[in-house]
């Protein structure tokens, strides 16, 4: 047998389906052998007593992204964001290429791609954000981009400047069905939220803590119900992102029980933070403003149940960092109203250790479920599997070696993002990734980075099996039951006007 470039030996190898003790042989960035014993490679890593997992896939993060009004930039660029992700055990990131109103999606993708190509230290793909679904976007740009490997996109049911109306959502979902793309939805009812905002501000309730009040759980539950109904009408799979409330969890679970392809994603802030964190002196509470906001302990337990019973397939950070100064959270004022605070919190580096420590080490989920939630399911849902998200012969050598005994107290000073603070300051965790490998390259080891900026590679996503329609056509869209109207294609019947 030819000499291996790298051998990882004696570790406990864990995938979403299996746990075995074996060696891993790597050549040319790929896993080429899994065996009880492999000969020495050009380089060996002894993982005795450690867990060897697929590298995490951070599939929901906002990096080097302008705010919706274009007035401030998120704290992390593609270098600092990918660096922080790598130190947290991730080998692939999937941030967003965000279209603002009036912009070309193709140009937006080109702009973000250039930044990532120059700076990212680990591999990356992109989701699209669609806020302006013009005919050109729907008929030309999206089909073109799907063919180039951008096969998932996010739409908003909230934020006035980002929101799509139901009519627009149906149009976008129709294109997704036609092209085999995955639809991600930020599901909150904007009219409910803006009614609360108006009432709160007029009443003088403007501190950051009232952000949590302005996003009631019923707004999340209602929008989730509506998004699922719209997706069922079109017969397109849908993923509801950053779910925080039991009302939304129940809607997703009911849809899954009916056999619909409805997927759920949640985040660390909904397990480890509560709305009380926003109730702090001055503007300190703004550090915890994100949407949806953290809820309460009952909601935390509902999220844990959703993780444990399989309602959630994906666990992501929704990393959206802003510095705590006049370039970030305080850009409007040193004492901003809750409406003036940019939404988002950092968390790309702490996502995996938080779930490992509080989920695996405390017995709420097993190691295989951890791998599924943090790597494998994202790879499957977004068209990167089996190249990413597993440890198998032929897959990319994307691996994180975990020391389950390593105890760490989280502090902003130990992290590698540019936010300058962490919402999880002082939390004591057990378990941390000590070596991170991307395509056979040792990216992080001994708490040092060993690769250069720009060494990550773009990963074109395929059309995922998870995005294929069920084939359940609603009667009003079925020409056999709607008097022959071909509504889905939009093609006129010959001889009609």
N, C-alpha and C positions, 0 to 999 in steps of 0.2 A: 504494500500500500504506500502511496506517496505520503511524504511528510505533511502533517497538518500545519497550517499557519498558526493556529491557536487550539489548545485543548483545555477545556474546563473539566476538571476531574473531581470525583468523590462527592459531588453535591447532590442534594435532593431536588430533582427536576420536577417542576409542577407545571402542568398545563390546565386548561379548563376542564379536561376530562380525566387526566391521569396524574399519578404521583409515583415516580420511580427514582431509584438511585442509579445513576449512570454517568458516563463521561460524554462530553459533547465535542466532536471534532469539527473544525471550521476551516474552510478554504475559500479564498476569493470572496469573502464577505457572506458566504452562505454556510448553513449547517449541512455538512456532508456525511456525518456519521453520529449515531447514538449507540453506545455499547457499554457493557459492564466494564470493559477495560480497553483503552486505546493507547497506542504507543506515544511516546513523548513527541510533542510538536515543537515548532520553532520557538514557541512561547507556551508555557503552561501556567494555569491558574488553579491552585488547590482550593476547592470550595468545601472542604470537609467541614461538616457541622453547619453549613449554610444552605439556604434555599436558592435555587436557580430558577428564575421565572422569566416569562416573556417580558421584554421591555414594555413599559406602560405606553398606551396611546392616549394622549391628552386631546380629546376630540371636541372640546368646546373651550376656546380661549380667544381673547381679543388682544392682538399684538400689533403695535405700531399703527393703531387705528384712531382716526379722528372721531371726535364725538359727533352726534347726529347734526349738530349745528355747525360743525367745522371750526369751533372756537378753541378747543384744546385737544391735545394728543395724549393717548394713554402713556403711562410711565415707561413701559418696556418697549424697546425696539426688538428686532428679530435676533440680535445677539444676546441681550440680557434675558429676554424671554425664553429662548431656547436653552441657554446656559442654565437658568433656574430650573427649567423642566428636566434637564438631564441630571442635575444633582438630586432631583426628587425621584429618580428611577424611570424616567420616560425616555423613549428612543424615537418617538414620532409625535409631532404636534399637528393638529388640524385647526388652525385659526380661520378667521373669516376674511374674505375679500368683500368689503362692504360698499355696496352701491348707495350713494346718496341721490336724492331727487335730481333729475336732469342729467345724470352721468351715464356714460356708456359702461355696461358691465364688462365688456371685453377690455376696455382701457383700464378699468379698476383692477382687473385680474393682472394685467401686464404690469401695473405700478406695484402692486403687492408682491408679485413674483420676483421682480428685480430686487426689492429690499430683502426678501428671504434668501435669494440666491447669493447675495453678497454677505449675509450675516449669520444665517442659521448654522448652529454647530451640530444639529441632529436633523433627521429627515423630516419632511413636512409635506402636507397636502393642503388643500383649501376647500372650505365650504364657501358658497356664495351667499350674500345677503341681498335680497331683492326688495327694494322699496318703491320702485318706479317701473311697473310692468307694462311698458309701452308695447305697441305692436312690433316694433323693431326688436325689442328685448325678447319678447315671447316667440316670435317667428324666426328670428335670425341668430341673435346672440346666444340665447340659452342652448338651442340645439347644437350650435358650433362648439360651445364650451363643454357641453356634456361629452362630445366626441373627443375632446382634448384631455379628459380625465377629471373634470370638475362635476361630479355626479351627485352632489347634495347641496341643498340650499335652505336658508332660514328665512322665514317670513314673520312679521310682527303683527299681532292683533291689538297692540297698544303703542303708545307714544305717537302723538299727532303727526310728527314729521316722518315717522317710520311706518305707521300703520297702513295695512291694506284692508280695504272694505271686503265684505264677503264676496261681492261680485268679482273683485280682483283676485281674491284667494282661489275662487273656482277656476278662473282662467289660468292661474299659475299651476294649480294642481292638475289641470288638464294636460298641460305641457309636460309636467313631471311623469304622468302616467304614460304619455306617448313615448317619452324618451327613456323611461326606466330609472328615474332619479329619485332620491330620498328627500322627502319634505320634512323639515324641522320647523316647529312652531313655538314661538313665544306666546303663550296663551294667557292673556289677561284682558279683561273687558275695559277698554279705554274710557268709555262713557261713565262707567261706575267710578273709575279712578279719578277722572277729572272733576266729577261731581263732588267727591270727597275733598279733593285739593281745594276747590273753590270754597266749600263750606269751612274747611279748616283755616285757610288763610284769612277769610273774611272775619272769622272769629278770633283772630290773633294767635292761633296755634301754629307757629311757624318753625319751632325748633326741629333739629334733625330727627328727634324721636317720633315726630308725627309722620315721617315718611312711612313707618310701619303701619300706621293707622290708615293712611291714604290708599293702601293696596289691600283691601279686604279679601279674605279667603274666597268669598263667594264670587268675586270678580275673576279669580283664577279658575274656580270650578265651572262657572258658566262658560267662559271662553274655551276651556278644555272640552266641555260637552259639545259646543258649537263646532270647534275644529274637527272633532271626531265625526260629527254628522256630515260636515262638508266633505271630508275625506271619504266617508262611506258612500255618499252620493256619487262621487266621481269614481270610486273604486280605486283608490290610491293609498298605499301605506303611508303612515305618518308617525313622526316621533315628537312627543311633547317634551320640551327641554326644561331644565332647571325647575322641577316640580317641588313645591314647598308645602302644599296644603292637603289635608286629608280629602277635602271636597274634590280636588283634581285627581288624587290617587284613586279614589273610588270610581271616577268616570273612566279612567284608563283601565282599571281592573275589570269593570263591567264590559267594556268593549272587547277586552281580551277573552273574557268568558264567552262572548258571542262569536268568537273565532275571527275577529277582525285583526288585521295587521297593524296594531297600534302599539308603539313602543314608548317607554318612559325613561327619562334621565333625571337624576337628582345630583346634588352637590354637597360638599362638606358643610357649607354654611347652614344647611337645613338639618344637619345632625348635631352640630357642635356650637351653634350660636342661637340666641333667642333675641326677641325684640328689645328686651331689657338692655342689651348692649348699646342700643342707640340713645339710651337715657343717661347722658353723661354731661358734665359741665361744659359750658361754651359750645364749641363746634366739634368736640371730640367724637360725638355720636356719628358725625358724618363719615368717619372711617368705616362704619358698618352699614352704610346705605347701599343696598343693591336691590334689584328687582327680579322676581318677587323678594320681599324682605324676609329675614328670619322671623319665625313665628313664636311658638312657645313649646314647653316640654311635651305637651300632648301631641303637637304636630311633629316634633322630633320622633316620638315613638311611632307615629303613623308612617313616617318615612322609613324608619328601621323595618317596620313590618313589610313595607313595599319592597325593600331590598331583600329581606329574608324569603318572602313568598314568590319572588320572581316578577312582580309587577314592573320593577325597574330592571332594564337590561344594561344601562350605562351609568357610570359614576364619573362625572367630570368636574372640573374646578370652576368653570365659567370665570376664569382668571381675567379680570378687567381692571387693571391697577391704575390708580391715580395717586400722585403724591399728595401729602397733606401740607399744601402750601398754595401760593397764588398761581401756580401752574397746574394745579390739580383740584382737589376737593374745595379749596378756598378761592378759586379763580374769580368768583363773583364778589366775594366779601370775606372778611375775617370772621363774620358771624352770619353765614348764609342761611336763608330759609331752606327748609327741606326740599323745596322745588328747585332751588338753585344748585343743589349738590349733585355733581356727576355721579351717576349710578355705577357701582362696581367695586369689587374688592379683590385683593391679590390672593393667590392660593395655588399656583401651578406647581410649586415645589413641595407643598405640604399635603396635597391631595392623597397620594398613595400612602405615605406614612400614617396619616390620620386614620384611614380605613383599615390599614394593616394592624395598627395598635388597638384601636377601639372596636374593630369588627372581628378580625382573625384572632388576635391574642386574647380577647375577652370572650371568645366562643360564640359570637353572634352569627358568623359565617365561617365556612371552611376555606382553606387556601385555594381550592379549585374555583369556588365561587368568586373569590377575590380576583383571580386572574381573568375570569369571564367578564366581570364588571369593569375592570380597569384596562383591558387590552383586547381580549378575543372578540367580545360582542361588538365593540366599536369597529374592529377590522371587518367583521362580517357585515355590519349594517352599512358601512361606508365604502365597501368595495375594495378593501386592501387585503382580505384573507385569501389564501394562506401565506402570502408573502410576508405579512405582518401579523402579529397577535398570537403566535403560537411558537412552540419549539418542536420542529419536525424537519426531517431531511428534505432539503430543497427550499426551506424558508430562509429569509434573511436572518443573519446571526444578530438579532436584536434581543439582548439578554440583560437582566438586572439580577445581581447576586445580593441577597438579603441576609443580614445578620439579625436573626430574630431576638437575640439577647441584648442587642445594643440599645441603651437607654439614652434618650435625648430630650432636653427641655427646649422647646421652640422659643426662639427669640429672633427679632428682626435682624440682628447683627450676624447671625449664622446663615442667613438666606442669601440668594444670589440674584433676586429681582431688583428692580429700581424703585419699588413703592416706598421703601423707607420705614414701613411698619408691617406687622402681620396681625390679623384678627385673632390669631391663636396664640398670642404671646403668653408664655409661661406654662403652656400645656406640656405635661410630661408623657412622652410616648415610648413604647417599647417596639423595637424593630425599625431598621433603616436600611436603604440600599447602599451598599459599600463599594460596589463596582458596577459600572454601566457600560454596555457594549452595543454599538450601533453598526450594523453591517460588518462585524468582525473588528471594528476599530474600538480600542479602549478609550472611551470618552471621559469617564470619571473613575478615578481610583485613588485611594488614600486621601480623599477629600481634595483632590486636585483635578483640574481639567487638563486633558492631554491632546486635544484637537484644536484646530484653528477655526476662526470665524469663517463662514462660507463653505465649510466642508460637509454640511448636510446636503441631501439631494431631494429634489422634488419627486413625489410619488403620485403618478397618475392613478386615479381611482377607477375601478371598473364599475359596471352597472350591477349593483348588488342584488343577489337573489332575494334579500329581505325587502327590496323595493318593488318586486313584481306584484301586479294586481292579483286579487283573489279570483276574479272572473265572476263576481256577483253583481250583475247589472241591475240597477234599479228599474222598476217598470216604466217610469217616465223617460228613461234613456234607452230603452230596448225597443228597436223598430218592430219587433214581433208583437209588442204589447202597447205601442203608443201610436198606432195607426200609420206606421211606416216612416216616422220622422227620424232622420239621421242627425240627431242633435249633437252627439259626441264629436263627429268629424266636422260639423259646421258646413258640410257640402250641400248645396241646394239640389233638390230633386229636379231632373230635367223637365223643362216646360213650366217651371214655377218662377216667380219673381219676388 
